[in-house]
């Protein structure tokens, strides 16, 4: 039988990066920069002097050299050598220094005074909708991974720095490498975060610590459009229907069918972003008509499918047009 860590991999397989943009900032104290948020998942690593990072509404964090910071949903934030400084908007720096689309010309700039030097390398990832709606929105707005806690210890930092160096040098294949290496770093961060939650028996990942429930969860994630019933999911877990429903709810926090519905709607969101016809999406999700599906989708995310599709397309354009 699989170990629970294998089931975590089965769940995280939906976390795919579709595009990536990279940047490298060379900063000398005193300096401060403010971002109003970005349409993607931001991963950063720094060298040189420590700096402060404060996500809006959160306590500031001291970031040391080699630490990884991840903004799963690109939350507004400030980075600074001293948080008492008035920050310069990132948008102003981008407007001043960008040379064409960042997926063709990674953003680099120097900023600040004449003091101690900090270099910050970053990759911004456009993550699949299925992952954003079911995994990333479960995370805190900031994940801070001290260098000593990264696992494997040197792998994540070296992966990100290889990604940045390839993009700055415009080595052949760097665009694809940026997507794949960024995705690899993200999956390792997520694996470490959820594995720690699993050990502490926190959140929905408690279900992955139980081989029977984990098998049903992996089946749902792997085939969200399948015609699952409580009986067939119980069969996947090799349990009676009543015992399966009781145990799933106790560990995961949702009933099996509610969890299935969440995965189906997230999968539908991904299909909407891919431009598939609404009738096909409704059928894949097991709905008898577009109208019934549209009502269910609006209950889930607050927007009708077409409005969601337009909003997602606008965010994609914003991501693609970062300059």
ZIHUHU-V673150 format. One record per residue. PSI is psi in whole degrees, -180 to 180 (999 if undefined). Layout:
psi:PSI
psi:PSI
This chain:
psi:147
psi:151
psi:158
psi:-31
psi:-32
psi:-38
psi:-34
psi:-42
psi:-41
psi:-36
psi:-42
psi:-6
psi:-21
psi:-11
psi:83
psi:139
psi:135
psi:-33
psi:161
psi:144
psi:147
psi:160
psi:155
psi:124
psi:133
psi:110
psi:137
psi:133
psi:145
psi:143
psi:154
psi:135
psi:142
psi:134
psi:136
psi:10
psi:155
psi:152
psi:67
psi:-170
psi:122
psi:131
psi:131
psi:151
psi:146
psi:157
psi:162
psi:-140
psi:146
psi:163
psi:171
psi:142
psi:128
psi:115
psi:140
psi:126
psi:2
psi:164
psi:147
psi:153
psi:136
psi:120
psi:121
psi:161
psi:134
psi:-14
psi:147
psi:138
psi:138
psi:128
psi:94
psi:-38
psi:23
psi:40
psi:150
psi:142
psi:167
psi:138
psi:140
psi:154
psi:-26
psi:118
psi:-8
psi:-13
psi:153
psi:120
psi:150
psi:132
psi:136
psi:-38
psi:-38
psi:-40
psi:-40
psi:-45
psi:-36
psi:-38
psi:-17
psi:144
psi:87
psi:-180
psi:138
psi:-20
psi:-4
psi:-31
psi:96
psi:142
psi:129
psi:144
psi:161
psi:145
psi:153
psi:-157
psi:-135
psi:17
psi:-154
psi:147
psi:138
psi:132
psi:128
psi:121
psi:141
psi:155
psi:132
psi:124
psi:138
psi:113
psi:147
psi:145
psi:-38
psi:-43
psi:-43
psi:-43
psi:-22
psi:-20
psi:-57
psi:-34
psi:-2
psi:-11
psi:158
psi:162
psi:-20
psi:131
psi:124
psi:116
psi:102
psi:147
psi:-38
psi:-19
psi:-8
psi:140
psi:127
psi:151
psi:-48
psi:-7
psi:-47
psi:-45
psi:-45
psi:-34
psi:-48
psi:-41
psi:-34
psi:-40
psi:-50
psi:-45
psi:-40
psi:-42
psi:-40
psi:-35
psi:-6
psi:40
psi:149
psi:131
psi:11
psi:-32
psi:-46
psi:-41
psi:-38
psi:-41
psi:-49
psi:-44
psi:-37
psi:-42
psi:-42
psi:-45
psi:-43
psi:-44
psi:-38
psi:-41
psi:-47
psi:-42
psi:-46
psi:-42
psi:-50
psi:-30
psi:-39
psi:-40
psi:-38
psi:-42
psi:-33
psi:0
psi:50
psi:142
psi:-171
psi:-22
psi:-8
psi:-33
psi:-30
psi:-15
psi:-11
psi:118
psi:-37
psi:-49
psi:-39
psi:-37
psi:-40
psi:-41
psi:-43
psi:-37
psi:-42
psi:-47
psi:-38
psi:-33
psi:69
psi:-24
psi:-5
psi:153
psi:66
psi:144
psi:169
psi:-37
psi:-46
psi:-33
psi:-39
psi:-37
psi:-39
psi:-37
psi:-3
psi:48
psi:163
psi:156
psi:-45
psi:-43
psi:-40
psi:-49
psi:-42
psi:-47
psi:-40
psi:-49
psi:-42
psi:-38
psi:-43
psi:-30
psi:-10
psi:158
psi:158
psi:-41
psi:-33
psi:-40
psi:-43
psi:-44
psi:-41
psi:-45
psi:-39
psi:-43
psi:-39
psi:-39
psi:-40
psi:-40
psi:-41
psi:-41
psi:-38
psi:-43
psi:-26
psi:-8
psi:17
psi:151
psi:144
psi:-38
psi:-40
psi:-41
psi:-44
psi:-44
psi:-43
psi:-33
psi:1
psi:21
psi:146
psi:-19
psi:162
psi:-38
psi:-46
psi:-41
psi:-44
psi:-40
psi:-43
psi:-41
psi:-41
psi:-39
psi:-35
psi:-47
psi:-6
psi:-5
psi:144
psi:157
psi:-44
psi:-41
psi:-40
psi:-44
psi:-44
psi:-41
psi:-43
psi:-39
psi:-37
psi:-41
psi:-39
psi:-43
psi:-40
psi:-42
psi:-48
psi:-28
psi:5
psi:125
psi:999
